[in-house]
Amino acid sequence: MFKKRGVLLIVASLIMGLGAAWAASNWVSEQLNRNASVDEPDNLIVVANLDIAYGERIDARHLKRVPLPREITPAGSFTDPDEVVGQVALVAILAGEVIREQRLAEHMGGSTLAALVGQDMRAISVRVDDVVGVAGFLLPGNRVDILATRKDSNRRAITTTILKDIKVLAVDQTAKTENNDPVIVRSVTLEMKPVQAEILVKARGEGTVQLTLRNPLQQEPPPAPKVVKASPRRIVRTSKITVIRGTHVTTTTAKNN
């Protein structure tokens, strides 16, 4: 009888031990799954893995994905690097920056420069020397004003600013530079509206043009509204004149300006 009771206790202990082991295993698995679901990001955003220069065509080595909370994810960001590969950077992008569609342009074939030209804009090149080219300090992305010099009827030189705040697309045949060191160039490609391009071509035909480098933070003030002076109102004064001829009386009205 005592042996039978001992066997029952041993069996019960084994069953309880197996049950405890099974419960512990389930608890550990549940915790691991929960931690894995917490650690696994559900919002991976494409950022720059390397510095991307202005005008550079982006490839896979420039990109990586990092987790970012949805509430602080900027508009226009990408989740798939394949959507970014092959596009051209419209501005310089630093490593770690979120890639946004507003800073990219589609590369539709041909030269990279064509992808940098804005909608309804034109690219036009100007031959320069070390003076006209601001001693080599012009770089893609700079803003310039354009001065035109011509001779008047008395053969005197007249210089005026014909265009302001014009973007430099490229220097010589490159739309990007590896550093900011001054480089003497032979031509500068500018981005402007078609009507501005006509003004520039006309000025080159009448004389010479020169570029002046602008501060990139300076904003061109909006043109002052034209004030149209109203013409003075003409005041017409009238007076009555009574004419008496014998017994006949007449009244006429005369206008005084």
C-alpha positions in Angstrom: 0.0 0.0 0.0 2.8 2.4 0.9 4.6 1.5 -2.4 1.5 2.2 -4.4 1.1 5.6 -2.7 4.7 6.4 -3.5 4.3 5.6 -7.1 1.3 7.8 -7.4 3.2 10.7 -5.8 6.1 10.3 -8.2 3.7 10.2 -11.2 1.9 13.3 -9.9 5.2 15.1 -9.4 6.2 14.3 -13.0 2.9 15.5 -14.4 3.2 18.8 -12.4 6.8 19.2 -13.5 5.9 18.7 -17.1 3.0 21.1 -16.8 5.2 23.8 -15.2 7.9 23.3 -17.9 5.2 23.6 -20.7 3.8 26.8 -19.1 7.3 28.3 -18.7 8.1 27.5 -22.4 4.9 29.1 -23.6 5.6 32.2 -21.5 9.2 32.6 -22.8 8.0 32.1 -26.4 5.3 34.7 -25.9 7.8 37.2 -24.4 10.2 36.6 -27.3 7.5 37.2 -29.9 6.4 40.3 -28.1 9.9 41.7 -28.0 10.4 40.9 -31.6 7.3 42.7 -32.6 8.3 45.7 -30.6 11.9 45.8 -32.0 10.9 45.2 -35.6 10.2 48.7 -37.1 7.1 49.1 -39.2 8.1 52.4 -40.8 11.4 52.3 -42.6 12.4 55.6 -44.3 15.0 56.1 -47.1 17.8 58.4 -46.0 21.1 59.4 -47.5 23.9 57.0 -46.7 26.5 59.3 -48.3 26.7 63.0 -49.1 24.9 63.6 -52.4 26.1 66.6 -54.5 23.9 68.9 -56.3 23.2 67.5 -59.8 24.4 64.0 -58.9 22.5 61.0 -60.1 21.6 58.8 -57.2 22.4 55.1 -57.1 21.9 52.3 -54.4 25.2 53.1 -52.6 23.9 56.6 -51.7 20.9 55.2 -49.8 19.9 53.2 -46.7 16.7 52.7 -44.7 16.2 53.7 -41.0 13.2 53.4 -38.7 11.4 56.6 -38.0 8.1 57.2 -36.1 5.2 57.9 -38.4 4.3 61.1 -36.5 7.6 62.8 -37.4 8.1 61.4 -40.9 8.2 64.3 -43.3 5.9 64.6 -46.2 7.3 63.4 -49.5 9.7 60.8 -48.0 10.3 57.3 -49.5 10.0 53.8 -48.1 11.5 52.0 -51.1 15.0 52.8 -52.3 14.2 51.6 -55.8 11.9 54.7 -56.1 14.9 57.0 -55.6 17.6 55.2 -57.6 18.2 56.9 -60.9 16.9 60.3 -59.9 18.9 63.5 -59.8 19.5 65.7 -56.7 18.2 69.2 -57.1 20.1 70.3 -54.0 23.0 69.1 -52.0 21.9 66.3 -49.6 24.0 65.5 -46.5 24.5 62.0 -45.2 21.6 61.1 -42.8 19.1 63.4 -44.3 15.7 62.1 -45.2 15.3 61.8 -49.0 12.2 63.8 -50.1 10.7 64.0 -53.6 10.7 67.8 -53.6 14.5 67.6 -53.8 14.7 65.2 -56.7 14.1 65.3 -60.4 13.4 62.5 -62.8 16.2 61.6 -65.1 14.5 61.0 -68.4 17.6 60.2 -70.4 20.1 62.5 -72.2 22.2 64.8 -70.1 21.9 65.2 -66.3 21.6 68.9 -66.8 18.3 68.5 -68.6 16.8 67.0 -65.4 17.8 70.1 -63.4 16.0 72.6 -65.6 12.7 73.6 -63.8 9.3 73.5 -65.4 8.7 76.3 -67.9 12.4 77.3 -67.6 15.3 77.3 -70.0 19.0 76.7 -69.8 21.3 79.1 -71.6 25.1 79.2 -71.6 27.3 82.3 -71.4 30.9 82.4 -72.3 33.0 83.9 -69.5 36.5 84.7 -68.5 38.1 85.0 -65.1 36.5 88.4 -64.7 33.0 87.7 -66.0 33.1 84.4 -64.2 33.7 86.1 -60.8 37.3 84.9 -60.7 36.3 81.3 -60.7 34.1 81.4 -57.6 30.9 80.6 -59.5 29.6 77.1 -58.6 26.5 75.2 -59.5 23.6 76.3 -57.4 24.9 79.9 -56.9 22.6 82.9 -57.7 23.8 85.8 -59.8 22.7 89.1 -61.3 23.6 90.0 -64.9 24.9 93.4 -65.9 24.9 94.6 -69.5 27.2 97.3 -70.9 26.5 99.1 -74.2 27.5 102.4 -75.9 25.0 105.2 -76.2 24.7 107.6 -79.2 27.6 109.7 -77.7 29.8 106.5 -77.5 29.6 106.6 -73.7 29.4 103.2 -71.9 26.2 102.6 -70.0 25.9 99.7 -67.6 22.6 98.4 -66.2 21.4 95.4 -64.3 19.1 93.5 -66.8 18.4 90.3 -64.8 18.4 89.5 -61.1 18.5 86.3 -59.0 19.4 83.9 -61.8 20.4 80.3 -60.8 23.7 78.8 -62.0 22.9 75.3 -63.3 26.4 74.3 -64.4 30.0 75.6 -64.9 31.7 74.4 -68.0 30.2 70.9 -68.6 29.6 69.9 -65.0 26.5 70.4 -62.9 28.4 69.4 -59.7 31.7 70.0 -58.0 33.6 67.9 -55.6 34.8 70.8 -53.5 34.3 74.6 -53.2 37.7 75.6 -54.5 37.7 78.4 -57.2 37.9 77.0 -60.7 38.5 79.1 -63.8 35.8 78.2 -66.4 35.0 79.0 -70.0 31.2 79.0 -69.8 28.4 79.2 -67.3 25.0 77.7 -67.8 22.1 79.7 -66.3 18.5 78.8 -65.7 15.9 81.5 -66.6 12.5 82.1 -68.1 12.2 82.3 -71.9 11.6 86.1 -71.9 14.7 86.5 -69.7 16.7 84.5 -72.2 15.6 86.9 -74.9 16.8 89.8 -72.9 20.2 88.2 -72.3 20.7 87.3 -76.0 19.8 90.9 -77.0 22.2 92.4 -74.5 25.0 90.2 -75.7 24.4 91.4 -79.2 24.4 95.1 -78.2 27.5 94.9 -76.0 29.0 92.8 -73.2 27.5 91.1 -70.2 29.1 90.4 -66.8 27.9 88.3 -63.8 27.8 89.4 -60.2 27.6 86.8 -57.4 24.7 87.2 -55.0 24.4 86.3 -51.3 22.3 83.1 -51.3 20.3 84.3 -48.3 19.3 87.6 -49.9 15.8 87.6 -51.2 14.8 89.9 -54.0 12.0 92.3 -52.7 8.8 92.2 -54.6 8.3 95.1 -57.0 6.6 98.1 -55.5 3.0 98.6 -56.7 2.5 101.3 -59.3 0.7 104.3 -58.0 -1.6 105.8 -60.5 -2.4 109.5 -59.9 -5.9 110.4 -60.5 -6.4 113.4 -62.8 -7.8 116.5 -61.1 -11.5 116.9 -61.5 -12.5 119.9 -63.5 -14.8 122.1 -61.6 -17.3 123.9 -63.7 -18.9 127.0 -62.1 -22.0 128.5 -63.5 -23.6 131.9 -63.0 -26.9 133.4 -64.1 -27.0 136.6 -66.1 -30.3 138.6 -66.3 -30.7 140.9 -69.3 -33.4 143.6 -69.2 -34.5 145.2 -72.4 -37.3 147.6 -71.8 -40.1 145.6 -70.3 -38.6 142.3 -71.6 -36.5 140.3 -69.1 -34.3 137.3 -70.0 -32.0 135.1 -67.9 -29.1 133.1 -69.3 -26.5 130.7 -67.7 -22.8 131.2 -68.3 -20.1 128.6 -67.5 -16.9 129.6 -65.8 -13.9 127.2 -66.2 
